[in-house]
Amino acid sequence: MPESFGFRVERIINKAISEEVMELRGKALPILILMAILSTLVIAGCNRDEQAPRRPVTPREKTTTEDSTLTRKAQQPPTQATATEIRKLADRLTNKAVEVKGVRSATVVVQPANNRYTVLVGLTLNSEVKQDQTSAIKKEVSEKLSKTDKRINRVLVTTNPELVRRIEDIARGILGGKPVQSFAEEITEVTRRIAPTID
């Protein structure tokens, strides 16, 4: 049976379209794939913002990390040592002082102020130590104790028997449970009397 004219035209058009599609498929397929990938990424990116809503920023949160670090540091006072830590440090310093040749015994009082320490040291020297060796021993003790803890900013050493006795009395009171601050006047007086004699 012969084909009708309409059916034949339709077949010719379909064949032409198929050939066009096949020709375009080779060129356009990579472009279509790329466009599909980009569209997917854009849509996924947009959805991401919708899924994670942003909370409003309050004025306190507007500071930069650097600014907030500086503010935090300014607001936190330096950590003060506890009475127990100060007693332990005094014991450690006493042990260091008696390691120095010529020292028979030592008494140490640690006075904290602004996370820095002033250390009072009363030394009793061995009987064979000559008077001209005293300054060198005091200096060696001072240097050794200064290196023991980075918070120590001043070491005052005396061999004066009266001042050694006063330092021992202060140390005894601290070991008895009294706070270092209760000896502030006594420590100031001893410090004043030792300081002018430092070599």
Residue pairs with C-beta under 8 A, 6 or more apart in sequence:
3 11
63 71
78 114
78 115
79 115
80 112
80 115
81 89
81 112
81 115
81 151
83 174
83 179
83 180
86 110
86 112
86 174
86 180
87 174
87 175
89 110
89 117
89 149
90 108
90 109
90 110
90 171
90 174
91 108
92 148
93 108
93 110
93 119
93 121
93 145
93 148
94 106
94 107
94 108
96 141
96 144
96 145
96 148
97 103
97 106
97 108
97 121
97 123
97 141
97 144
97 145
98 104
98 105
98 106
99 144
100 137
100 140
100 141
100 144
101 137
102 125
102 126
102 129
102 133
102 137
103 123
103 124
103 125
103 126
103 137
103 141
104 124
104 125
104 126
105 123
105 124
106 121
106 122
106 123
106 124
106 141
107 121
107 122
107 164
107 167
107 168
107 171
108 119
108 120
108 121
108 122
108 145
108 167
108 171
109 119
109 120
109 167
109 170
109 171
109 174
109 180
109 183
109 187
110 117
110 118
110 119
110 180
111 117
111 118
111 119
111 120
111 180
111 187
112 180
115 151
116 151
116 152
116 153
117 149
117 151
117 152
117 153
117 154
118 153
118 154
118 155
118 156
118 187
118 191
119 145
119 152
119 154
119 155
119 156
120 156
120 158
120 167
120 170
120 187
120 190
120 191
120 194
121 141
121 142
121 145
121 155
121 156
121 157
121 158
121 167
122 158
122 159
122 163
122 164
122 165
122 166
122 167
122 168
123 137
123 138
123 141
123 157
123 158
123 159
123 164
124 159
124 164
125 134
125 137
125 159
129 137
134 159
135 199
138 157
138 158
138 159
138 199
139 157
139 199
141 155
141 157
142 155
142 156
142 157
145 152
145 155
146 152
146 155
156 190
156 191
156 194
156 195
156 198
157 194
157 198
158 164
158 167
158 190
158 193
158 194
158 197
160 193
160 194
160 197
163 190
163 193
163 194
166 186
166 189
166 190
167 190
169 186
170 183
170 186
170 187
170 190
173 182
173 183
174 180
174 183
180 187
